Amino acid sequence: MPPSQTPDVDAVGEPAYIVRDMVQKLHSSLIRLLGCYSHEARLHLPAQDEINAAIPGTDIDVDLYFSTCISPPGWQGAKCTVQSCHSSACSQSLPELQDLCDAIHRSRMRKRQLHLLSIGESLHDLSNRRELLDTSQFPSKSLRELLDEGHFSHFGRHKVSLKERRILAIILAHLMLQLCNGPWVRETWGAGNIFFLYNPSTPRVINLRRPYVHSSLSSKPRAPTPDSLKHNDIDRFHKYPLILDFARLLVEIQLGETIKPTEEDCPPGTLEETPDTAFFMIDRIFREISDDIYDDYRSAIDACLECDRFLPEATSFDNPQFRDLVYQNIVAPLEQELLKGFKITIPELNTLQSEDRRSSKKSTSSSGHTTDSRSGYNRSPRCAPQPASFEYAEVNSSRKEYPIVNGRNGISQVRVDTISSSVSTSVEIHPPESFKIAIICPMAVELAPILAVLDAEYEGICFASERNNYTLGRIGNHNVVVTVMPGIGNNRAAAVVTQLTNDFKFLKFGLLVGIGGGIPDLPHYDIRLGDVVVSKPTAAFGGAVQFDRGKTHPDHHFERTGHLNKPSWFLMSNLEKLIAQHSIRPSKVGHYLSEMTRKRNLMIQKGYVHPGEEHDVLYEHNYRHKSHTSDCKNCDQSKKVKRAPRASKDPVVHYGTIGSANTVLKDGDTREQLKKDLGIICVDMEAAGIIDDLPCLIIRGICDYADSHKAKKWQPYAAATAAAFAKEFLSIVPPNFSA
């Protein structure tokens, strides 16, 4: 754009664009020309930042879908060009439309695209009688449905990338600036009235960059705006409902699911929702997930919740100063994150939307499938040359895609822009070199909670040898490779870690995360079921000892031989820092546990919750179980070891030596002897097979007391507590460490 045509920019940086006025005049024209009051519309408005009223003929392209008022009910698509000023030449040469309702039904009967031109408050029909209407799709899939169906889930098969989530958030932010408190969006908006083009024959191809806002085309008086708030509305915690609605959208897009109020969000002693319930719900969930959100996005949500700090009272989006402040405090941080993280500016985003718009007719057959059309078979999820994060309908007629498949360099799609001749990746590449941390889980029950605490999951990488199964993802600031063993035991653990270190040669350390048998030593170690035991060097051992390794003498005396490596200095320094932090503030294990089950409701059904203190019973070590079943209903209750009740169900973390062997320990007498001889506080079956080949921290959730009363009831919850501690530990490790 020449310097003379640069749009005015105020002190806060928002361009003085006139899109809002243009689309309001369009709404007035539509209302005036409709012969009935039963029509609804769904409008797509591209993000804009360079509309200048001083340029004659400046226009914007708006996509519209109108509902029909005759049987059978349906939707008619329309392309509408809105000009910013009235041109006498145009008005004289084009006949003005007189009956929009008739034009809608005529185009629908003929299956032709409706094309409108809006100049000022006049409307003109520019439809081409040969331009067919694409009847295969219309904006029928709401954002609410996509959230509820798992399309935004971080672990679903769809996997909407972080980039696409951020682009959608910015497009919705600009829609808020242009439409809210106007005739298009009056009282409220949310995921239920934001729609996307949907074709039932290709359900996975959904272009998230083209949201449509649902609106009623009615000439009824506008609902009250913040300019005319009643006294009881002013007393609300949040005075700007439309901004609060946007905060909910940001939280739901980040979380990947619909958020719902709980008893905590309602007045004490009741489940009745009030006008403030939405604020309390959004604020509560935002606090729970804020640690996992990047700064700029978090700042935008925080500004939505605290907007009364910077917004003038009793104003709305019709006020330019109000809109400027919303842009500066809410929209600008979102734009900044998109620029910093993905190098996309708003003009570039507008260009991408325009290109997507031109290629939308091809999108239903050119993107989003996992079936190889040439061979007819479904590619393996681990080996298919597809992006590391599935991006919905990201098609572009001016671009070509070239898959790169390489076991050393990861898997990605590289797109060459034939216009600018620049090469850019459509998603982040995660080669093996980018993974420095491994998490090893012995069994599926232990793997599940680790998958649940991942903040992102990436596509897999193919290796020449496929002995191990890997899940790639991110926890906090760290890429992690997660693997599960084919079976328990030190020998299998050694084989898995050998292959692991061969496939990922840049690993710095590992976390062995799972369940173990606790060895209480009252009053020093009051270990309970569900507690966490972490390996930590003592005077005698380096954090773990293999108690079944040694030689037996003629007098039947068993002599233990050999020793296991200590964790690295780097691991221990970070562990000591975490221990120190727990001395001044509570552990986050309880928080991560509640977050895990809130996001993954199925885990509650699978037992990944506290079974209840009444099921945590420690018997005297020499009292044996009295039943062939796992329950202790026939056991002598007088043989229970008396322990004081705890004030909280939150797990307690213990640090010490973990004993490892290839045999399951299920005998109280042996347990006590090991405690006496070696000072161990937990037993497992994998630590000895890993710790010598990979610097490792052993994290065990206690599921039993390694005696004859051993049962599986506590295994899921114990695995969850270990996973929660692993996540907290990684939050201490510096992002760019080079241990």
ZAMARGU-4260 file (C-alpha; in steps of 0.2 Angstrom, whole numbers, plus 5000, padded with zeros to 4 digits):
<rodrens>
0) 5000/5000/5000 | 5007/5017/4995 | 5011/5029/5010 | 4997/5040/5006 | 4985/5026/5008
5) 4991/5020/5024 | 4977/5019/5036 | 4976/5030/5052 | 4983/5021/5067 | 4979/5028/5084
10) 4991/5028/5100 | 4987/5010/5105 | 4990/5003/5087 | 4973/4998/5081 | 4970/5003/5063
15) 4955/5015/5061 | 4945/5003/5050 | 4927/5005/5045 | 4922/4987/5044 | 4910/4988/5058
20) 4901/5002/5050 | 4900/4993/5033 | 4893/4977/5040 | 4880/4986/5051 | 4874/4995/5035
25) 4874/4978/5026 | 4863/4971/5040 | 4851/4986/5038 | 4850/4983/5019 | 4846/4964/5022
30) 4832/4968/5035 | 4824/4982/5023 | 4823/4970/5008 | 4817/4954/5017 | 4798/4952/5015
35) 4796/4941/5031 | 4804/4940/5048 | 4809/4921/5049 | 4826/4922/5041 | 4842/4919/5049
40) 4860/4921/5043 | 4877/4914/5046 | 4891/4926/5041 | 4909/4924/5038 | 4920/4940/5040
45) 4939/4939/5036 | 4951/4947/5049 | 4955/4964/5043 | 4967/4978/5048 | 4970/4989/5032
50) 4953/4995/5027 | 4954/5014/5023 | 4938/5024/5020 | 4948/5037/5011 | 4950/5025/4996
55) 4936/5025/4984 | 4929/5008/4980 | 4937/5000/4995 | 4928/4984/4999 | 4927/4968/5009
60) 4921/4951/5004 | 4908/4943/5015 | 4902/4925/5014 | 4883/4923/5019 | 4871/4909/5021
65) 4853/4913/5022 | 4840/4901/5030 | 4824/4899/5019 | 4807/4902/5024 | 4798/4889/5013
70) 4798/4870/5013 | 4809/4861/5013 | 4819/4871/5025 | 4837/4874/5020 | 4852/4886/5017
75) 4856/4897/5002 | 4874/4903/5000 | 4878/4920/4995 | 4894/4930/4991 | 4893/4948/4996
80) 4904/4962/4991 | 4903/4977/5003 | 4909/4994/4997 | 4915/5007/5009 | 4907/5022/5000
85) 4893/5026/4988 | 4898/5027/4969 | 4886/5036/4958 | 4892/5027/4943 | 4888/5010/4951
90) 4871/5015/4957 | 4866/5022/4940 | 4872/5006/4931 | 4866/4993/4942 | 4848/4989/4946
95) 4844/4989/4965 | 4837/4973/4972 | 4819/4975/4978 | 4815/4958/4986 | 4829/4948/4995
100) 4817/4935/5000 | 4812/4931/4982 | 4831/4932/4977 | 4835/4919/4990 | 4822/4906/4985
105) 4824/4909/4966 | 4843/4905/4968 | 4840/4890/4979 | 4827/4883/4966 | 4839/4885/4952
110) 4854/4879/4963 | 4864/4895/4958 | 4876/4905/4969 | 4868/4921/4975 | 4881/4936/4973
115) 4876/4953/4981 | 4884/4970/4980 | 4881/4982/4995 | 4884/5000/4992 | 4879/5011/5007
120) 4862/5005/5011 | 4858/4999/4994 | 4859/4981/4988 | 4862/4974/4970 | 4860/4957/4963
125) 4876/4952/4953 | 4872/4934/4952 | 4879/4924/4937 | 4866/4913/4930 | 4880/4900/4926
130) 4888/4900/4943 | 4882/4884/4952 | 4879/4883/4970 | 4890/4870/4980 | 4876/4861/4989
135) 4888/4848/4997 | 4891/4859/5012 | 4885/4873/5022 | 4889/4880/5039 | 4880/4867/5049
140) 4894/4860/5062 | 4895/4872/5077 | 4911/4874/5087 | 4901/4867/5102 | 4898/4851/5092
145) 4917/4850/5087 | 4922/4852/5106 | 4910/4839/5112 | 4914/4827/5098 | 4933/4828/5103
150) 4939/4837/5087 | 4949/4849/5098 | 4955/4835/5110 | 4974/4835/5113 | 4973/4816/5112
155) 4960/4813/5099 | 4963/4806/5081 | 4960/4824/5074 | 4973/4834/5084 | 4970/4852/5079
160) 4987/4860/5080 | 4991/4874/5092 | 4994/4885/5076 | 4976/4882/5070 | 4969/4885/5088
165) 4978/4902/5089 | 4972/4907/5071 | 4954/4903/5076 | 4956/4913/5092 | 4962/4928/5082
170) 4948/4927/5069 | 4935/4926/5083 | 4944/4941/5092 | 4942/4952/5076 | 4924/4946/5074
175) 4921/4952/5092 | 4928/4969/5088 | 4917/4971/5072 | 4901/4962/5077 | 4898/4963/5096
180) 4885/4975/5102 | 4879/4977/5085 | 4864/4970/5075 | 4874/4954/5071 | 4879/4950/5089
185) 4868/4958/5102 | 4866/4949/5119 | 4877/4934/5119 | 4888/4923/5108 | 4898/4908/5110
190) 4903/4891/5103 | 4885/4886/5100 | 4882/4900/5087 | 4899/4899/5078 | 4898/4887/5063
195) 4910/4879/5050 | 4907/4872/5033 | 4903/4854/5035 | 4901/4840/5022 | 4895/4824/5029
200) 4904/4814/5016 | 4921/4821/5022 | 4918/4824/5041 | 4937/4827/5044 | 4939/4841/5032
205) 4934/4856/5042 | 4942/4873/5038 | 4944/4881/5055 | 4950/4897/5047 | 4932/4901/5041
210) 4920/4902/5055 | 4902/4908/5053 | 4893/4918/5066 | 4874/4914/5067 | 4863/4929/5068
215) 4844/4933/5067 | 4839/4944/5053 | 4826/4953/5063 | 4820/4972/5064 | 4815/4970/5082
220) 4822/4983/5094 | 4840/4979/5100 | 4842/4971/5117 | 4850/4982/5130 | 4868/4985/5129
225) 4881/4990/5142 | 4876/5009/5138 | 4859/5005/5146 | 4863/4992/5160 | 4851/4991/5174
230) 4857/4993/5192 | 4857/4975/5196 | 4868/4971/5180 | 4880/4984/5186 | 4882/4975/5202
235) 4888/4959/5193 | 4906/4953/5195 | 4908/4955/5176 | 4900/4970/5168 | 4903/4965/5150
240) 4895/4948/5145 | 4901/4948/5127 | 4919/4949/5133 | 4916/4936/5146 | 4909/4925/5132
245) 4925/4928/5122 | 4935/4923/5137 | 4925/4906/5138 | 4929/4903/5119 | 4948/4906/5122
250) 4947/4894/5137 | 4937/4880/5128 | 4949/4882/5112 | 4964/4880/5123 | 4956/4866/5134
255) 4949/4857/5119 | 4932/4853/5127 | 4916/4862/5133 | 4918/4869/5151 | 4903/4866/5163
260) 4899/4874/5180 | 4900/4864/5196 | 4893/4867/5213 | 4909/4877/5217 | 4903/4890/5204
265) 4886/4892/5211 | 4880/4901/5227 | 4884/4890/5243 | 4872/4876/5246 | 4863/4877/5229
270) 4866/4871/5211 | 4856/4886/5205 | 4865/4896/5192 | 4866/4915/5193 | 4872/4928/5181
275) 4889/4927/5189 | 4890/4908/5188 | 4899/4909/5171 | 4912/4921/5177 | 4916/4910/5192
280) 4917/4894/5181 | 4929/4902/5168 | 4940/4910/5182 | 4941/4893/5191 | 4946/4883/5175
285) 4958/4896/5169 | 4967/4896/5186 | 4968/4877/5184 | 4976/4877/5167 | 4985/4894/5167
290) 5002/4886/5170 | 5001/4876/5154 | 4996/4892/5143 | 5009/4903/5134 | 5011/4920/5141
295) 5002/4931/5128 | 4987/4919/5127 | 4986/4919/5146 | 4987/4938/5146 | 4972/4939/5134
300) 4961/4928/5145 | 4966/4937/5160 | 4962/4954/5152 | 4945/4947/5147 | 4941/4943/5165
305) 4948/4959/5172 | 4942/4971/5159 | 4934/4983/5171 | 4952/4988/5176 | 4955/4997/5159
310) 4937/4999/5151 | 4927/5014/5154 | 4910/5011/5163 | 4893/5010/5154 | 4901/5009/5136
315) 4901/4996/5122 | 4909/4991/5106 | 4900/5005/5097 | 4912/5017/5107 | 4929/5019/5097
320) 4939/5021/5113 | 4931/5005/5121 | 4936/4996/5105 | 4953/5003/5105 | 4956/4997/5123
325) 4949/4980/5120 | 4961/4978/5105 | 4976/4984/5115 | 4973/4973/5130 | 4965/4957/5123
330) 4967/4956/5104 | 4985/4962/5102 | 4992/4949/5114 | 4984/4936/5103 | 4991/4943/5087
335) 5008/4945/5096 | 5009/4926/5100 | 5004/4921/5082 | 5018/4932/5076 | 5031/4926/5089
340) 5026/4908/5087 | 5022/4905/5069 | 5028/4921/5060 | 5011/4926/5054 | 5004/4944/5053
345) 4986/4949/5052 | 4988/4954/5033 | 4996/4937/5030 | 4982/4929/5039 | 4970/4939/5029
350) 4979/4933/5013 | 4978/4915/5019 | 4959/4916/5022 | 4957/4923/5005 | 4966/4909/4997
355) 4956/4896/5007 | 4940/4905/5002 | 4945/4903/4983 | 4950/4885/4986 | 4936/4880/4997
360) 4927/4870/4983 | 4942/4859/4981 | 4945/4856/5000 | 4932/4842/5001 | 4942/4831/4990
365) 4960/4837/4992 | 4964/4837/5011 | 4962/4829/5027 | 4961/4810/5023 | 4972/4796/5030
370) 4968/4784/5016 | 4981/4783/5002 | 4970/4786/4986 | 4983/4778/4975 | 4984/4761/4984
375) 4967/4761/4994 | 4975/4756/5011 | 4976/4766/5027 | 4993/4771/5031 | 5001/4767/5048
380) 4999/4781/5061 | 5017/4780/5065 | 5024/4779/5048 | 5012/4789/5037 | 5020/4805/5030
385) 5008/4817/5038 | 5010/4833/5048 | 5014/4831/5067 | 4998/4840/5071 | 4983/4837/5060
390) 4977/4854/5052 | 4960/4855/5046 | 4957/4858/5028 | 4973/4869/5026 | 4972/4868/5007
395) 4979/4881/4995 | 4977/4881/4976 | 4993/4891/4974 | 5004/4879/4984 | 5011/4862/4982
400) 5014/4850/4996 | 5030/4838/4996 | 5030/4825/5010 | 5047/4822/5018 | 5049/4805/5027
405) 5066/4802/5036 | 5069/4792/5052 | 5083/4804/5057 | 5074/4821/5053 | 5056/4817/5058
410) 5041/4818/5048 | 5033/4834/5040 | 5024/4841/5026 | 5034/4855/5017 | 5024/4867/5006
415) 5032/4877/4993 | 5023/4894/4989 | 5023/4895/4970 | 5020/4914/4971 | 5033/4919/4983
420) 5045/4905/4980 | 5047/4903/4999 | 5048/4886/5008 | 5039/4884/5025 | 5033/4869/5035
425) 5015/4868/5039 | 5018/4861/5056 | 5033/4860/5068 | 5045/4846/5065 | 5050/4835/5080
430) 5065/4825/5075 | 5073/4813/5087 | 5086/4825/5092 | 5073/4836/5100 | 5069/4823/5113
435) 5081/4824/5128 | 5069/4816/5141 | 5062/4798/5141 | 5047/4791/5152 | 5047/4773/5153
440) 5031/4764/5160 | 5030/4745/5163 | 5012/4742/5160 | 4996/4750/5152 | 4989/4755/5169
445) 5004/4765/5172 | 5005/4772/5154 | 4987/4779/5154 | 4990/4793/5167 | 5006/4798/5158
450) 4997/4800/5142 | 4984/4810/5151 | 4996/4823/5158 | 5004/4826/5141 | 5001/4844/5136
455) 5002/4840/5118 | 5005/4824/5108 | 5015/4823/5092 | 5014/4811/5077 | 5026/4796/5078
460) 5043/4793/5070 | 5047/4778/5060 | 5063/4768/5064 | 5072/4754/5055 | 5068/4743/5070
465) 5051/4744/5077 | 5054/4734/5093 | 5048/4748/5105 | 5032/4758/5104 | 5034/4777/5106
470) 5022/4791/5110 | 5029/4808/5107 | 5023/4823/5116 | 5026/4838/5127 | 5025/4841/5146
475) 5027/4859/5150 | 5042/4866/5141 | 5049/4848/5137 | 5047/4836/5123 | 5046/4819/5130
480) 5047/4802/5122 | 5035/4789/5131 | 5037/4770/5129 | 5028/4756/5137 | 5037/4739/5141
485) 5030/4723/5133 | 5030/4715/5150 | 5037/4718/5168 | 5054/4713/5175 | 5072/4720/5175
490) 5077/4710/5159 | 5063/4717/5148 | 5067/4734/5155 | 5085/4733/5150 | 5080/4727/5133
495) 5068/4742/5131 | 5080/4755/5137 | 5094/4748/5125 | 5083/4750/5110 | 5076/4767/5117
500) 5094/4775/5118 | 5098/4768/5101 | 5083/4776/5093 | 5084/4793/5103 | 5103/4796/5104
505) 5101/4813/5112 | 5092/4808/5128 | 5099/4816/5144 | 5089/4806/5157 | 5074/4796/5160
510) 5059/4794/5172 | 5053/4777/5177 | 5035/4780/5181 | 5023/4767/5188 | 5018/4758/5203
515) 5027/4749/5217 | 5025/4740/5234 | 5027/4752/5249 | 5037/4747/5265 | 5032/4758/5279
520) 5044/4761/5293 | 5034/4770/5307 | 5036/4783/5312 | 5050/4788/5300 | 5041/4783/5284
525) 5022/4783/5286 | 5019/4777/5269 | 5001/4775/5264 | 4993/4768/5248 | 4993/4781/5235
530) 5008/4790/5241 | 5023/4792/5230 | 5041/4786/5233 | 5055/4793/5223 | 5073/4786/5222
535) 5086/4796/5231 | 5104/4792/5235 | 5108/4787/5253 | 5124/4783/5262 | 5123/4765/5257
540) 5115/4765/5239 | 5113/4777/5225 | 5094/4777/5225 | 5091/4759/5220 | 5097/4742/5224
545) 5095/4725/5216 | 5091/4714/5231 | 5090/4697/5221 | 5107/4699/5213 | 5122/4690/5222
550) 5128/4672/5226 | 5122/4659/5239 | 5135/4651/5250 | 5135/4633/5256 | 5128/4638/5273
555) 5113/4645/5263 | 5119/4663/5267 | 5115/4675/5252 | 5128/4688/5248 | 5122/4703/5238
560) 5134/4709/5225 | 5136/4723/5213 | 5129/4741/5214 | 5118/4752/5203 | 5122/4769/5196
565) 5117/4785/5205 | 5106/4798/5197 | 5116/4812/5188 | 5120/4828/5197 | 5108/4837/5186
570) 5094/4826/5191 | 5098/4827/5209 | 5100/4846/5209 | 5083/4848/5202 | 5075/4835/5214
575) 5083/4845/5229 | 5075/4861/5222 | 5058/4853/5221 | 5060/4846/5239 | 5064/4863/5245
580) 5049/4871/5236 | 5038/4858/5245 | 5044/4865/5261 | 5037/4882/5257 | 5022/4878/5247
585) 5011/4863/5244 | 5015/4850/5230 | 5005/4851/5214 | 5002/4833/5213 | 4984/4835/5220
590) 4981/4848/5207 | 4987/4838/5193 | 4977/4823/5199 | 4961/4833/5199 | 4965/4841/5182
595) 4968/4823/5175 | 4951/4816/5179 | 4942/4832/5175 | 4949/4832/5157 | 4947/4813/5156
600) 4931/4808/5163 | 4933/4790/5158 | 4948/4788/5170 | 4936/4790/5184 | 4926/4775/5178
605) 4943/4766/5176 | 4948/4768/5194 | 4960/4782/5193 | 4953/4791/5208 | 4956/4788/5227
610) 4947/4772/5232 | 4944/4778/5250 | 4954/4778/5266 | 4944/4763/5272 | 4952/4752/5259
615) 4970/4757/5265 | 4974/4744/5278 | 4991/4739/5284 | 4992/4722/5293 | 5005/4716/5305
620) 5020/4709/5294 | 5018/4691/5301 | 4999/4690/5299 | 4995/4681/5282 | 4980/4684/5271
625) 4965/4672/5275 | 4956/4671/5259 | 4959/4664/5241 | 4951/4681/5235 | 4960/4698/5235
630) 4948/4706/5247 | 4952/4705/5266 | 4934/4703/5273 | 4939/4687/5281 | 4955/4694/5289
635) 4957/4697/5307 | 4954/4716/5309 | 4963/4716/5326 | 4979/4713/5316 | 4978/4730/5308
640) 4992/4742/5312 | 4985/4758/5320 | 4989/4774/5311 | 4983/4791/5314 | 4971/4797/5300
645) 4977/4810/5288 | 4970/4827/5287 | 4970/4826/5268 | 4969/4813/5254 | 4983/4821/5244
650) 4997/4810/5242 | 5013/4812/5252 | 5030/4811/5243 | 5044/4800/5251 | 5062/4799/5246
655) 5074/4785/5248 | 5081/4768/5242 | 5070/4758/5230 | 5073/4739/5230 | 5072/4730/5213
660) 5071/4712/5208 | 5064/4700/5195 | 5051/4692/5207 | 5035/4699/5214 | 5037/4702/5233
665) 5021/4696/5242 | 5027/4692/5259 | 5027/4703/5275 | 5042/4694/5283 | 5053/4696/5268
670) 5048/4714/5267 | 5053/4718/5285 | 5070/4709/5283 | 5074/4719/5267 | 5069/4735/5277
675) 5081/4730/5291 | 5095/4724/5280 | 5095/4737/5266 | 5084/4752/5272 | 5073/4751/5257
680) 5056/4759/5257 | 5048/4753/5241 | 5050/4738/5229 | 5048/4737/5210 | 5053/4725/5196
685) 5061/4737/5183 | 5073/4749/5191 | 5088/4738/5191 | 5086/4735/5172 | 5086/4754/5167
690) 5097/4764/5179 | 5114/4758/5173 | 5110/4762/5155 | 5101/4778/5157 | 5102/4791/5170
695) 5086/4789/5178 | 5074/4794/5192 | 5063/4781/5199 | 5045/4787/5203 | 5033/4774/5211
700) 5015/4776/5216 | 5012/4764/5231 | 4998/4752/5227 | 5001/4739/5240 | 5012/4734/5255
705) 5021/4720/5247 | 5013/4707/5258 | 5001/4693/5256 | 4986/4705/5257 | 4992/4712/5240
710) 4978/4717/5228 | 4976/4727/5212 | 4962/4740/5218 | 4975/4754/5221 | 4985/4751/5205
715) 4976/4764/5194 | 4976/4778/5207 | 4994/4774/5212 | 4999/4775/5194 | 4991/4792/5193
720) 5000/4799/5208 | 5016/4794/5201 | 5012/4802/5184 | 5007/4818/5193 | 5023/4819/5202
725) 5033/4816/5186 | 5024/4831/5178 | 5028/4842/5193 | 5046/4837/5193 | 5048/4842/5174
730) 5041/4859/5179 | 5057/4862/5189 | 5069/4856/5175 | 5075/4871/5165 | 5068/4872/5147
735) 5084/4872/5138 | 5095/4861/5149 | 5111/4853/5142 | 5115/4841/5156
</rodrens>
